[in-house]
């Protein structure tokens, strides 16, 4: 396994490096990277979370990465978080508003070059934040979306 910044290894380090490449573009949207964590459980699923915060509005963006393993899909989740821990799942928001086609960049199956997948996802996410979710980032709009936990909650 390779070791990256912040103690991330393997696919987590690869994705962390790609996220770092897009940090400046996210900063133009007011989102400054505040860190990265490894979460979950080795018995079930381990995933990395890259944390961003808009200091002006208090809005946060958490981007989670789940590596594909043993025939299971991998991918990203993205949550906008309003002060008070109110979460909006970007994927569920897109599905709810007829933009489900945009969620195809959220998941992948092995074999897939994780670098390419992360690059495509982050380009897509930034475009969605600029075009479809800007009012949420600016703190001028909010919407609660139901989250389909698919039996995991």
C-alpha positions in Angstrom: 0.0 0.0 0.0 1.1 3.5 -0.7 1.1 6.2 2.0 -0.3 9.6 1.2 -0.8 12.9 3.1 -2.6 12.6 6.4 -1.8 8.9 6.8 -4.1 7.7 4.0 -2.9 4.6 2.1 -3.8 2.7 -1.1 -6.9 3.9 -2.9 -7.6 6.3 -0.1 -4.2 8.0 -0.8 -4.8 8.1 -4.5 -8.3 9.7 -4.1 -6.8 12.1 -1.4 -4.3 13.3 -4.0 -7.0 13.9 -6.6 -9.2 15.7 -4.0 -6.1 17.9 -3.2 -5.8 18.7 -7.0 -9.4 20.1 -6.9 -9.1 21.9 -3.6 -8.4 25.3 -5.3 -11.5 24.9 -7.5 -13.6 24.1 -4.5 -12.1 27.1 -2.7 -13.4 29.4 -5.5 -16.9 28.1 -4.4 -16.0 29.2 -0.8 -15.2 25.7 0.3 -11.9 25.3 2.2 -10.5 21.8 3.0 -10.5 21.3 6.7 -9.2 17.7 6.8 -9.7 14.1 6.0 -10.8 11.2 8.2 -11.1 7.4 7.9 -14.4 6.2 9.2 -16.5 3.1 9.3 -15.6 -0.3 10.7 -13.1 -2.9 9.4 -15.8 -5.5 10.0 -18.3 -3.8 7.7 -16.9 -1.0 5.5 -14.1 1.5 5.8 -14.3 4.8 3.9 -12.5 8.1 3.8 -14.2 11.4 4.2 -12.8 14.7 2.9 -14.1 17.7 4.8 -14.7 21.2 3.4 -16.2 24.3 5.1 -17.5 27.6 3.9 -16.4 29.9 6.7 -18.8 32.7 5.6 -22.1 30.6 5.5 -21.1 27.7 7.9 -22.1 25.3 5.1 -19.9 22.2 5.0 -19.3 19.6 2.3 -18.3 16.1 3.1 -17.1 13.9 0.3 -16.9 10.2 1.2 -15.0 7.6 -0.8 -15.7 3.9 -0.6 -13.3 1.6 -2.6 -14.7 -1.2 -4.7 -13.9 -4.6 -3.2 -14.8 -8.2 -3.8 -17.3 -7.6 -6.5 -19.0 -4.7 -4.6 -19.4 -1.3 -6.2 -17.3 1.6 -4.9 -17.8 5.2 -5.2 -18.5 8.6 -3.7 -21.1 10.2 -1.6 -21.4 13.9 -1.1 -23.3 15.7 1.6 -24.0 19.4 2.1 -24.3 20.1 5.8 -26.0 23.1 7.2 -25.3 24.4 10.7 -27.2 22.3 13.1 -26.1 19.1 11.3 -28.9 19.2 8.7 -27.7 17.1 5.8 -28.6 17.1 2.2 -27.4 14.1 0.1 -26.3 15.4 -3.2 -27.1 12.1 -4.9 -30.6 11.9 -3.4 -31.2 15.6 -4.3 -30.3 14.9 -7.9 -32.5 11.8 -8.1 -35.4 13.6 -6.5 -35.1 16.5 -9.1 -34.9 14.3 -12.2 -31.1 14.7 -12.5 -30.3 11.0 -11.8 -28.2 10.8 -14.9 -25.6 13.0 -13.1 -25.3 10.3 -10.4 -23.6 7.8 -12.8 -20.3 9.4 -11.9 -20.8 8.5 -8.2 -20.2 4.7 -8.5 -17.8 2.3 -10.1 -16.9 -1.4 -10.3 -13.5 -3.1 -10.4 -11.5 -3.1 -12.5 -11.3 0.7 -12.9 -8.5 3.1 -12.5 -9.4 4.9 -9.3 -7.4 8.0 -10.4 -9.6 8.4 -13.5 -12.8 7.7 -11.6 -12.0 10.2 -8.9 -11.0 12.8 -11.5 -14.3 12.4 -13.4 -16.4 12.4 -10.2 -14.8 15.6 -8.9 -15.2 17.4 -12.2 -18.8 16.4 -12.2 -19.4 17.4 -8.5 -17.8 20.8 -9.0 -20.0 21.4 -12.1 -23.1 20.4 -10.0 -22.1 22.7 -7.2 -21.7 25.6 -9.6 -24.8 25.0 -11.6 -27.4 23.2 -9.5 -26.4 23.6 -5.8 -24.9 27.1 -5.7 -27.8 28.5 -3.6 -27.3 25.8 -1.0 -23.6 26.7 -0.8 -24.4 30.4 -0.5 -26.8 29.6 2.3 -29.8 31.2 0.5 -31.7 27.9 0.0 -32.2 24.6 1.8 -34.1 21.5 1.2 -34.4 18.3 3.2 -34.2 15.2 1.1 -35.0 11.7 2.2 -32.0 9.4 2.2 -32.4 5.8 0.9 -30.0 4.0 3.3 -30.8 0.7 1.5 -31.0 -1.1 4.9 -27.7 0.2 6.2 -29.0 2.5 8.9 
